[in-house]
Amino acid sequence: MRIIVFFDLPSVTYVDQKEYNKFHKFLIKNGYIMMQESVYTKLALNNSIVISERDKLKKNKPSKGLVQLLVITEKQFARIEYVVGDKKTDVEDTESRLIIL
């Protein structure tokens, strides 16, 4: 499964910018990868991980703005069509697993 987080946060005041940075750092620290600006994704192996991530997002949500969560299967995620632009090559988006010992 793939968790996709969409957010639109205000950044007019210093306090807004601080909350934006705090939320952005939370996403990065918790393993989310940026798909594009304000759209982050994370791989979840099962539904219990999705529920856990949703709860973490709710605990760390900003006080203002819009944060949305979408959960899709890996098969659906693999079918994303790029209308303009290219796929980022620095991120592995396959279903295979890599183990380094």
Secondary structure as GFF3:
##gff-version 3
##sequence-region A 1 101
A	DSSP	beta_strand	2	8	.	.	.	ID=ss1
A	DSSP	alpha_helix	14	29	.	.	.	ID=ss2
A	DSSP	beta_strand	33	36	.	.	.	ID=ss3
A	DSSP	beta_strand	39	43	.	.	.	ID=ss4
A	DSSP	alpha_helix	47	59	.	.	.	ID=ss5
A	DSSP	beta_strand	66	72	.	.	.	ID=ss6
A	DSSP	alpha_helix	74	78	.	.	.	ID=ss7
###
